[in-house]
Amino acid sequence: MSSLDLFSLKGRTAVVIGGTGELCGAMAEGFASAGAHVILVGRDPAKADARLAKIKAAGGSGELDRKSTRLNSSHSSVSRMPSSA
């Protein structure tokens, strides 16, 4: 067994919030390269599509949670949630 097998994510799903940004996007790519199916949650569908294309070009699998990309500051309960936690 190789050391990479110890960290395999094959058969797992990784939900990456902020997956369209630089840091979380890199994390999403890492999860995908370890075998996870990645679900990206982010505000910019164009950036998410570009990130997914990069993941798939490297042999990974993933999708965009399109429902969550429609959330914005007009959803007051969502925008207040972090400050009330």
N, C-alpha and C positions, 0 to 999 in steps of 0.2 A: 504494500500500500504506500503510495507516495504522500508527501505532506499536503499536496493539493487536494487529494481525496478526503483528507480530514476536514477540509473547509468547503466541500462541495455543497452546492445549493440546488442540485438537480432535483426536480419534482417539487420544488418550493416556489412560493410566490412572494415577491418583495414589492410592497407598496411604498413608493418614494414620494413623499410630500415635498414640493419644491424641486421636483425632478427636472424642471426646465432651466434651472439656474446652473451656475458653474460647479459649485461644491456638491450639491445633491445630484446633479446630472452625472458627475464623475462617479459618485457612489452607485448610481443606477447602472452605469456601464460596468462597474466592478461586480455588482450582483449578477448581472446578465452574463458576464464572462465566467462566473463561477457556476453557471447553469440555471439560475433562477429565472422565472418568467417575471418580468418587471411591469408594474402598473405605475405610470407616471401621473402625478397630480400636480398641476401648475396652472398659472393664470394665462399663459400665452400659448394658445394652440399651435401657432407657427413654430415656436421654439420646441415645443413638445414633439411635433412631427419631425423636425430636424434631428432631435436627440434620438427618437425611435428609429429613424433611418440609419443613424450611426450604429446603434445597437444591433439592428438587423443585418447591416453590412458586415459586422464582425461575427455573425453567426448566432446572435442571441435572439430572444423572443420578448415581445413586450406589447403594450397597448397604452392608450391614453384614456384616463377616466374623464370622459367628455362632460359629464354632469358637473363635476367639481370645477372645471375650467370656467363655468358660467358664474361662479360665485364672485362677487365683488363687494366693494364697500357699501353698496346699497342694502346689503344683507346685514343689518345692524347686529343681529344676534350672533352672527359669525364673527364680525369684526370686533365685537366686545368680548368674545369668549376667552381669548388669552389673558386679558386684563382682569377678568373676574375669577380666574382659576387660582 
